[in-house]
Amino acid sequence: NAGVTQTPKFQVLKTGQSMTLQCAQDMNHEYMSWYRQDPGMGLRLIHYSVGAGITDQGEVPNGYNVSRSTTEDFPLRLLSAAPSQTSVYFCASSQGTGGSYGYTFGSGTRLTVV
Amino acid sequence: RKEVEQDPGPFNVPEGATVAFNCTYSNSASQSFFWYRQDCRKEPKLLMSVYSSGNEDGRFTAQLNRASQYISLLIRDSKLSDSATYLCVVNPHNAGNMLTFGGGTRLMVKP
C-alpha cells in the first residue's frame, strides 16, 4: 500500500516555465488537497478536491491550476513559474467528510524557481 | 490574527523531561482537532486526534479547552526521537475536509 505518491521529489525551474506536480493515492480517498509550506508561514492550502470532477480554491490559489479526472490522481500545474513559488509542496488525501479524519501526506516536492 | 497560533519554540529539554505545548484557535465553531508531527525535511504525519474529553496515547496526552479555544499536547518521559516540529491542526469551518495548520512548535530533546 503506497499511500500518497508525489513526483518529482526535487525540481528547479526557470522563471516563466510551466510544470505539473503529480500526486496519486491508492487508498480510494475522496478528498485530496495541495499545500505549500514556507518557513515561518506553515502549511497553506492551494487547491482541494472533494471527488472526481470537483475542485475548489484554497487560501493561495493564484498561479496554480488543478484537475481531478479520477479518484486516484490530483495533479497541480504551475502556469508560469515565479520565484515566489519556490516552496515545498505537499499533496494530502483523506477519507470521509467533515474534517473528522486526519490527512495522509505525500513526501513532498521541493521546488526552486530561479 | 492567525486562525491557529503556536509558539514556534524551540523548546530544548533533556531526555526524560515532561514538556507541554499549547495552541490557540480563533474560530469557536471548529469541530476537529489534531496534532501532527513533522521531522526535518519530511512530510507531516498524524500523531493523534484531540477529543473533547481529552485522550492519551502512550506518553502523549492531548487536551481540548473549548471555552478558552486552545488545545494542548503533553509529552512525558521525552526521548531523543521525539525531537521534531509539532503542528496543531484545526478544522475551522465544519465544511468539508479543509484543515488549517499552525506554524508548528519545534522540540529538541537533548541527552
Interface residues (C-beta under 8 A of the other chain):
Chain A: Y31 S33 Y35 G40 M41 G42 L43 R44 L45 Y48 V50 G58 F90 S94 G96 T97 G98 G99 S100 Y101 G102 Y103 T104 F105 G106 S107 G108
Chain B: V4 P8 Q31 S32 F34 Y36 K42 E43 P44 K45 L46 S49 L87 V89 N91 H93 N94 G96 N97 M98 L99 T100 F101 G102 G103 G104
